[in-house]
Amino acid sequence: MLWIKALHIVFVASWFAGLFYLPRIFVNLAMVPPGSEAERARLLLMARKLYRFMAPLALIALALGLWLWLGWGIGRGPGNGWLHAKLLVVLLLIAYHAACGRLLARFERGAATRGHVWFRWFNEAPVLLLLAAVVLVVVKPF
């Protein structure tokens, strides 16, 4: 089971690296001046490649988490409300990942309507979700 936990942590950390960096690329895309097509194309290429790289990392992290939960019964029984809260955090992370995909598609269509300040705030969500997940798993407050 320790190998599965270790791999789960590695793939979650790798997925989060993408969740931290992709919105930063969105900030830069939102700041591209009109007519800077080469810069826009380069940033879009980076964003597309990163998103495609993140998806398998997310799937592996989720599969390993399910293995820990269902295969070994982690979080079952009384006093495990922390796991239900962590599962909510995971669902929010999946929704955030999907939202990044939708935003990328909008940038590719040239239909992005948000400014760089909005994307800077959007970029903070995975930090807060990571903090919540780590506190729930380590502290187990309920």
Secondary structure by P-SEA (a helix, b strand, c coil): caaaaaaaaaaaaaaaaaaacaaaaaaaaaaccccaaaaaaaaaaaaaaaaaaaaaaaaaaaaaaaaaacccccccccccaaaaaaaaaaaaaaaaaaaaaaaaaaaaaccccccaaaaaaaaaaaaaaaaaaaaaaacccc
